[in-house]
Amino acid sequence: ELANSQPLVHFGLDNLQAQMFVGGITLAFKYLFQRARPETGAGAFAWDGPFGGGKNDAFFSGHTALAFSTANMIFLHSHKKWWVGVLSFGGATAVGLSRMQQQKHWSSDVAMGAIMGTAISSWVYHQQEKRRAIKTRIKTVL
């Protein structure tokens, strides 16, 4: 019965598309910037660039980007209910904080992951809403 729920199907497909975009963009950034992780001891300004050998991949936090992408998609599909936003973004924030606590990312890696995840999922959501509106108008005309 849940599989027949249009809102749930829309959320699942929108979130999957956003996660794919977030994952691809995150990998591209990690390759292009090659920033050292805090645990390496190299410092916050150790950036090797695209020809650095591929061992540094801190910028930006993929875990945080994926968490914020999903949190934002949940919030948008809830029709922006404030309590859903508090819970979903609170969980995503906990992911980002844990990445810093574990010495995997600098605060700027986490902040950029949060921005990118939220921005990409917002873009996907709005594109899909436009597509669904057009589809509904076409059905109405026919």
Residue pairs with C-beta under 8 A, 6 or more apart in sequence:
2 8
3 9
7 77
10 77
10 128
10 132
11 73
11 74
11 77
13 128
14 73
14 77
14 121
14 124
14 125
14 128
15 69
15 70
15 73
15 121
17 124
17 128
18 69
18 70
18 73
18 120
18 121
18 124
18 125
19 66
19 69
19 70
21 120
21 124
22 62
22 65
22 66
22 69
22 116
22 117
22 120
22 121
23 62
23 66
25 116
25 120
26 60
26 62
26 65
26 66
26 113
26 116
27 62
29 59
29 60
29 116
30 57
30 58
30 59
30 60
30 62
31 50
31 54
31 57
32 49
32 50
33 47
33 49
33 59
34 47
34 48
34 49
34 50
34 52
34 53
34 54
34 55
34 56
34 57
34 59
35 46
35 47
35 48
35 56
35 57
35 58
35 59
35 106
35 109
36 42
36 43
36 46
36 47
36 48
36 56
36 58
37 56
37 57
37 58
37 103
37 104
37 105
38 44
38 58
38 100
38 103
38 104
38 105
38 106
39 103
39 104
40 46
40 56
42 56
44 106
44 108
46 56
47 56
47 59
48 55
48 56
58 104
58 105
58 106
58 109
59 108
59 109
59 112
60 105
60 109
60 110
60 112
60 113
60 116
61 96
61 99
61 104
61 105
61 109
61 110
61 112
61 113
62 113
63 95
63 96
63 99
63 104
63 113
64 92
64 95
64 96
64 99
64 105
64 109
64 110
64 113
64 114
64 117
65 113
65 114
65 116
65 117
65 120
66 117
67 91
67 92
67 95
67 96
67 117
68 89
68 92
68 96
68 113
68 114
68 116
68 117
68 118
68 121
69 117
69 118
69 120
69 121
70 88
70 92
70 117
70 121
71 88
71 89
71 91
71 92
71 117
71 118
72 88
72 89
72 117
72 118
72 121
72 122
72 125
73 121
73 124
73 125
74 84
74 88
75 81
75 84
75 85
75 88
75 89
76 121
76 122
76 125
77 125
78 84
78 85
92 114
92 117
93 114
96 105
96 110
96 113
96 114
97 110
99 105
99 109
99 110
100 106
100 107
100 110
105 113
